[in-house]
Amino acid sequence: MKIRHRITIWVAGVGLLTSLVFSLVIFWEMRDQPLAILDSQLNAVTHALSKQLGKLRRPSEDAQAHLLLVASDRYWIKIYDHNQRVVYQSDLSKVVDLPLDKDKGEEPYMVSTYIPKERVYLHQDDDNRVIFRVMSVSQNIAGSSYLIQIARPIEDFDEEVFDWVEAINIGLIISSIILMCVSYILAGRIVRPIGAINQLAREINANTLEKRIPLGKSRDEIYELSECLNQMFNRLQFSFARQKKYLADASHELRSPLTTLRLFFEEASQRNDLPEVFLEQMKTQERNVLRMDRLVKTLLELSILEIRGFLTLEPFSLTDLVTLVLEDFSPIMERAKIHLEAVLPPGLTMRGDEDMIRRAFINILDNAVKYNREEGKIQLTVAEKNNDICISVYNTGRGIPKDELEKVFEQFYRVEKSRAAINGGVGLGLAIVKEIVRLHNGKVFLDSLPGAWTRIDITLPQNGMKMR
């Protein structure tokens, strides 16, 4: 699970739990408050009845008392004297009888009963159940002690409680959705720098070690992570640069003694006063020195490319360059009985490093000849498309296994090691080609069918690139 999703779940979960607790507290307070208001109303009606009945000599059901109590038709009322005899009761109390709970004293309590809607409609449920809030209060009326039992149906109150619960649930659902969206957006803003760091870290490789992760303004954990990664990239860049410089220096220092050895073997092979066996050994060693000399020159060339990191860009005729390279390879192809098919547009020019492009073509054609079959074929196509130069070189041969297509661009990697050693290959030709194409801001792609053919496709910008 991604960090963004974790943050979203945690923030939304904590927010939802907090909202739920807060809602329960509010619901509990709101649930008690209406009951307290209802109890106050019952108390108020009880005192009003006491004052009204106090004006009479005693409570009775005469017309005057009925007029006084006509306003209490919404209440269930019974008045008992000191002998527990009912001296007055409202119309509602004549329909339904509520028990008198003496143990409760003057503390309000609930009574649930069933009243058919045909008898009286009190907003009953479908099961005709009605809940009353009941209160019993002792009062002194006209010098005598009376007990007033008063009640009121609270079906509307239950409906209000249900509405509150429903409103709270809807509010929790809406707040949860809003909280999820907000926390997802905030989590995205929090982890956005990490995503940028990952993207840049993926882009940094051996050829782009100069890139660095930008440091933010706030010195938080992400700032420290970026700073540590930049320090690591500094060390890597220094190590790579030192390694390349060491390789270039070593190759340069080896050129002089190898040149001396090559000249010595060339001169010695011309002598006639040496034994025939010794001359054969000399020629064998001369071939080894020549192979070492080619390896050192190639290493030096690759090191210069990597260390310099830029090219001299000038316009030149690509058609003429390819034509000259093909002329140089013509005798080699004739000896190997390789048929060449070349498609070159006349007058095609591009902007780039002419010497490096020539080296790339030489390396590609050299591989196409070396690893071709007898009486094989080479197809070379150069075309212009969307301001790009598209180059394709196809050759017959043993081909390259699919799992080795990317590896052939690595330094010193050879698919056919025994055959490469015979032909003098060291596994650097395509590595140089890839580096030259990269410096020209181009792309190189290799495809092959084992046992049949190999094709290398190169795309280069026709107008060159900015110097780095």
C-alpha positions in Angstrom: 0.0 0.0 0.0 1.3 3.4 -0.9 2.1 6.0 1.7 -0.5 8.3 0.3 -3.2 5.7 0.8 -2.0 5.0 4.4 -2.1 8.7 5.3 -5.5 9.0 3.8 -6.9 6.0 5.8 -5.3 7.1 9.1 -6.4 10.7 8.8 -9.9 9.8 7.7 -10.2 7.1 10.4 -9.1 9.4 13.2 -11.4 12.2 11.9 -14.3 9.8 11.6 -13.7 8.4 15.1 -13.5 12.0 16.5 -16.7 13.0 14.7 -18.5 9.9 16.0 -17.5 10.5 19.6 -18.5 14.2 19.3 -21.8 13.2 17.7 -22.6 10.8 20.4 -21.9 13.4 23.1 -24.1 15.9 21.3 -26.8 13.3 20.8 -26.8 12.4 24.5 -27.0 16.0 25.5 -29.7 16.8 23.0 -31.6 13.7 24.1 -31.7 14.7 27.8 -32.4 18.4 27.0 -35.9 17.8 25.5 -36.8 15.6 28.4 -35.8 18.3 30.8 -37.9 20.8 28.9 -40.8 18.4 29.0 -40.4 17.9 32.7 -40.4 21.7 33.1 -43.6 22.0 31.1 -45.3 19.3 33.3 -44.2 21.2 36.4 -45.5 24.4 35.0 -48.9 22.9 34.2 -49.0 21.3 37.6 -48.5 24.6 39.4 -51.0 26.3 37.0 -53.5 23.7 37.9 -52.8 24.2 41.6 -53.4 27.9 41.3 -56.6 27.5 39.3 -58.0 24.9 41.7 -56.9 26.8 44.7 -59.5 29.5 43.8 -62.2 26.8 44.3 -63.2 25.4 47.6 -62.2 22.0 46.4 -61.5 20.3 43.1 -64.7 19.1 41.4 -66.0 18.4 38.0 -68.5 21.4 37.9 -68.6 23.7 35.0 -66.3 26.2 36.5 -63.6 23.6 37.1 -64.1 22.2 33.6 -63.6 25.7 32.1 -60.5 26.2 34.2 -59.1 22.9 33.0 -60.2 23.0 29.4 -56.8 24.1 28.3 -55.3 20.9 29.7 -56.9 18.6 27.2 -53.5 17.7 25.7 -52.4 16.3 29.1 -53.3 13.1 30.9 -54.3 14.4 34.4 -55.6 12.8 37.6 -56.0 14.5 41.0 -56.2 12.4 44.2 -57.2 13.5 47.6 -55.5 12.4 50.8 -57.6 9.2 50.8 -56.3 8.3 47.3 -59.7 8.9 45.8 -59.8 10.5 42.4 -61.5 13.9 42.6 -60.7 15.0 39.0 -59.5 13.5 35.8 -59.0 14.8 32.3 -60.7 13.4 29.2 -57.5 11.6 28.1 -57.3 9.8 31.5 -60.7 8.4 30.9 -59.5 6.7 27.7 -56.3 5.2 29.1 -55.3 4.3 32.6 -51.7 4.9 33.7 -50.4 3.3 36.8 -49.3 5.4 39.8 -45.8 4.5 40.8 -45.5 5.7 44.4 -41.9 4.5 44.6 -40.8 7.1 42.1 -42.1 9.9 44.3 -41.9 13.2 42.3 -39.3 11.8 39.9 -40.5 11.7 36.3 -40.7 8.2 34.7 -41.8 6.6 31.4 -44.9 4.4 30.9 -45.5 2.5 27.7 -49.1 1.4 26.8 -51.2 0.4 23.8 -54.0 2.7 22.6 -56.0 2.0 19.5 -56.1 4.8 17.1 -59.9 4.5 16.9 -60.2 5.5 20.5 -57.9 8.5 20.4 -55.1 9.5 18.0 -51.8 10.3 19.7 -49.5 9.8 16.7 -49.2 6.1 17.6 -46.9 3.8 15.7 -48.4 1.0 13.6 -48.4 -1.2 16.6 -50.5 1.4 18.6 -47.8 1.8 21.2 -47.7 5.1 23.0 -45.1 6.3 25.5 -46.0 8.8 28.3 -43.8 10.9 30.4 -45.4 10.8 33.8 -44.9 13.0 36.9 -46.6 12.9 40.3 -46.5 16.1 42.4 -48.0 16.7 45.9 -49.8 20.1 46.2 -51.7 21.9 48.9 -55.0 23.1 47.5 -57.5 25.1 49.6 -55.9 23.8 52.8 -56.0 20.2 51.8 -53.3 17.9 50.5 -53.7 16.6 46.9 -51.6 14.4 44.6 -51.6 15.6 41.0 -50.5 12.9 38.5 -49.8 14.4 35.1 -48.5 12.8 31.9 -48.0 13.7 28.3 -47.5 11.4 25.2 -44.0 11.8 23.7 -44.5 10.0 20.4 -43.3 13.2 18.7 -40.2 13.1 20.8 -39.3 9.6 19.7 -39.7 10.7 16.1 -37.4 13.7 16.8 -34.9 11.3 18.3 -35.1 9.1 15.2 -34.6 12.2 13.0 -31.6 13.2 15.1 -30.0 9.8 14.7 -30.7 9.8 11.0 -29.3 13.3 10.6 -26.2 12.3 12.6 -25.7 9.2 10.4 -26.1 11.3 7.2 -23.7 13.9 8.6 -21.1 11.3 9.5 -21.3 9.8 6.0 -21.0 13.2 4.3 -18.2 14.2 6.7 -16.4 10.9 6.0 -16.5 11.4 2.3 -15.3 15.0 2.6 -12.6 14.0 5.1 -11.4 11.2 2.7 -11.2 13.6 -0.2 -9.4 16.3 1.8 -7.0 13.9 3.4 -6.3 12.3 0.0 -5.4 15.7 -1.4 -3.4 16.7 1.7 -1.6 13.3 1.6 -0.8 13.9 -2.1 0.7 17.3 -1.2 2.8 15.7 1.6 4.2 12.9 -0.5 4.6 14.9 -3.7 8.2 15.8 -3.0 8.9 12.1 -2.4 7.4 11.3 -5.8 9.6 14.0 -7.4 12.7 12.5 -5.6 11.8 9.0 -6.9 11.4 10.3 -10.4 14.7 12.1 -10.4 16.5 9.2 -8.8 15.3 7.0 -11.6 16.6 9.4 -14.2 20.0 9.6 -12.6 22.4 7.0 -14.0 26.0 6.7 -14.9 25.6 9.2 -17.8 23.5 11.8 -15.8 25.3 11.9 -12.5 25.4 15.7 -12.7 21.7 15.9 -11.8 20.7 16.8 -8.3 17.5 16.8 -6.3 16.4 20.3 -5.6 16.2 21.2 -1.9 13.0 22.7 -0.5 12.8 25.8 1.6 11.5 24.0 4.8 14.2 22.0 6.5 12.1 19.0 7.3 12.8 15.2 6.9 12.3 15.4 3.1 15.0 18.2 3.0 17.4 15.9 4.9 16.6 13.0 2.7 17.3 15.0 -0.5 20.5 16.4 1.0 21.7 12.9 1.9 20.9 11.6 -1.6 22.7 14.5 -3.2 25.8 13.8 -1.1 25.6 10.2 -2.3 25.4 11.3 -5.9 28.4 13.6 -5.4 30.4 10.6 -4.1 29.2 8.4 -7.0 30.0 11.1 -9.6 33.5 11.6 -8.1 34.1 7.8 -8.1 32.9 7.5 -11.7 35.0 10.5 -12.9 38.1 9.2 -11.1 37.6 5.7 -12.6 37.1 7.1 -16.2 40.2 9.3 -15.8 42.2 6.4 -14.5 41.2 4.3 -17.5 42.0 7.1 -19.9 45.4 7.8 -18.3 46.2 4.1 -18.2 45.2 3.7 -21.9 47.3 6.7 -22.8 50.3 5.5 -21.0 50.1 2.1 -22.6 50.0 3.5 -26.1 53.7 4.4 -26.2 55.2 1.0 -25.1 52.7 -0.9 -27.3 53.7 1.2 -30.3 57.3 0.5 -29.5 56.6 -3.2 -29.3 54.6 -3.2 -32.5 57.4 -1.5 -34.4 59.9 -3.9 -32.9 57.9 -6.9 -34.1 57.4 -5.4 -37.5 61.1 -4.9 -37.9 62.0 -8.3 -36.5 59.7 -10.1 -38.8 61.5 -8.6 -41.8 64.9 -10.2 -40.7 66.1 -13.3 -42.6 68.7 -14.5 -40.2 66.3 -15.8 -37.6 65.1 -19.4 -37.3 61.7 -20.2 -39.0 60.2 -21.4 -35.7 61.2 -18.3 -33.9 59.8 -16.1 -36.8 56.4 -17.9 -36.4 56.4 -17.2 -32.7 57.3 -13.5 -33.4 54.4 -13.2 -35.8 52.0 -14.7 -33.2 53.2 -12.2 -30.6 52.9 -9.4 -33.2 49.3 -10.3 -33.7 48.7 -10.2 -29.9 50.4 -6.8 -29.6 48.2 -5.5 -32.5 45.2 -6.8 -30.7 46.3 -5.1 -27.5 47.0 -1.9 -29.4 43.5 -1.9 -30.9 42.0 -2.5 -27.4 43.9 0.4 -25.8 43.0 2.7 -28.7 39.3 1.8 -28.3 39.4 2.2 -24.5 41.0 5.6 -24.9 38.4 6.6 -27.5 35.6 5.5 -25.2 37.1 7.2 -22.2 37.5 10.5 -24.1 33.9 10.4 -25.1 32.7 9.8 -21.5 35.0 12.3 -19.9 34.5 15.1 -22.5 30.7 14.6 -22.5 30.1 17.0 -25.5 30.6 17.0 -29.2 31.7 19.5 -31.8 28.5 20.1 -33.8 28.9 21.2 -37.4 26.8 20.6 -40.5 28.1 17.9 -42.9 26.9 15.7 -45.7 25.7 12.4 -44.2 25.3 10.9 -47.7 29.0 11.5 -48.5 30.1 10.2 -45.2 28.2 6.9 -45.5 29.3 6.6 -49.1 33.0 6.8 -48.1 32.6 4.3 -45.3 30.9 1.8 -47.6 33.8 2.3 -50.1 36.3 1.4 -47.4 34.3 -1.8 -46.5 33.8 -2.8 -50.1 36.9 -5.0 -50.4 36.2 -6.7 -47.1 32.6 -7.5 -48.2 33.8 -8.8 -51.5 36.3 -11.2 -49.8 33.5 -12.4 -47.5 31.1 -12.6 -50.5 28.6 -10.4 -48.6 25.9 -8.7 -50.8 25.3 -5.1 -49.9 22.0 -3.2 -50.4 22.2 0.5 -49.6 19.4 3.1 -49.8 20.9 6.6 -49.4 18.9 9.8 -50.3 21.1 12.3 -52.3 22.3 15.4 -50.6 21.2 14.5 -47.1 22.9 16.7 -44.5 22.8 16.8 -40.7 24.4 18.8 -37.8 26.7 16.8 -35.6 30.2 15.5 -34.9 31.3 14.1 -38.2 34.2 12.1 -36.9 32.0 10.5 -34.2 29.2 9.6 -36.7 31.9 8.1 -39.0 33.1 6.0 -36.0 29.6 4.8 -35.2 29.0 3.7 -38.9 32.4 1.9 -38.9 31.6 0.0 -35.7 28.1 -1.0 -36.9 29.3 -2.2 -40.3 32.3 -3.9 -38.8 30.0 -6.0 -36.6 27.6 -6.6 -39.6 30.5 -8.1 -41.5 32.2 -10.0 -38.7 29.1 -11.7 -37.5 27.5 -12.4 -40.9 27.3 -15.7 -42.6 29.2 -16.7 -45.8 27.5 -15.2 -48.8 25.2 -13.2 -46.5 23.5 -9.9 -46.9 23.7 -6.4 -45.4 20.9 -3.8 -45.9 21.7 -0.2 -45.0 18.9 2.4 -45.1 19.2 6.1 -44.3 16.1 8.3 -44.4 14.8 11.6 -43.2 11.6 11.6 -41.2 10.1 14.4 -39.0 13.4 16.3 -38.8 15.1 13.1 -37.7 17.7 10.9 -39.4 16.6 7.3 -39.3 19.4 4.7 -39.8 18.8 1.0 -40.2 21.5 -1.7 -40.7 20.3 -5.2 -41.3 22.5 -8.3 -41.6 22.1 -12.0 -41.9 23.9 -14.2 -39.4 23.5 -16.2 -36.3 21.5 -13.4 -34.6 21.4 -12.6 -30.8 19.2 -14.3 -28.2 16.4 -12.1 -26.8 17.8 -12.1 -23.3 21.1 -10.6 -24.5 19.9 -7.8 -26.8 20.4 -5.1 -24.1 23.6 -6.6 -22.8 25.5 -6.2 -26.1 25.7 -2.4 -25.4 27.6 -3.1 -22.3 31.3 -2.7 -22.3 33.3 -5.9 -23.0 30.2 -8.0 -23.5 30.4 -10.4 -26.4 27.7 -12.8 -27.5 30.1 -15.2 -29.4 33.2 -15.0 -27.2 35.3 -17.5 -29.1 34.4 -16.1 -32.5 34.9 -12.5 -31.2 38.4 -13.4 -30.0 39.3 -14.8 -33.4 38.0 -11.7 -35.1 39.8 -9.4 -32.7 36.6 -8.1 -31.1 36.8 -6.9 -27.5 33.1 -6.0 -26.9 33.4 -2.2 -27.1 32.1 -1.4 -30.6 28.4 -1.1 -29.7 29.2 0.5 -26.4 30.9 3.3 -28.3 28.0 3.5 -30.8 25.6 3.9 -27.9 27.7 6.6 -26.3 27.9 8.6 -29.6 24.2 8.3 -30.2 23.5 9.5 -26.6 25.8 12.5 -27.0 23.8 13.4 -30.1 20.6 13.1 -28.1 19.5 10.2 -30.2 18.1 6.7 -29.7 19.4 3.2 -30.6 17.5 0.0 -30.7 18.6 -3.5 -31.5 16.4 -6.4 -32.7 17.3 -9.9 -33.8 16.0 -13.3 -34.7 18.4 -16.0 -33.5 19.8 -18.0 -36.3 18.5 -15.6 -39.0 19.2 -11.9 -38.7 20.1 -8.8 -36.7 19.0 -5.2 -37.2 20.1 -2.0 -35.4 18.0 1.1 -35.7 19.3 4.6 -34.8 17.4 7.8 -34.7 19.4 11.1 -34.6 18.1 14.7 -34.6 18.9 16.2 -38.0 19.6 19.7 -36.5 21.9 18.4 -33.8 21.7 19.3 -30.2 22.9 22.0 -27.8 26.4 21.5 -26.5 26.6 20.4 -22.9 
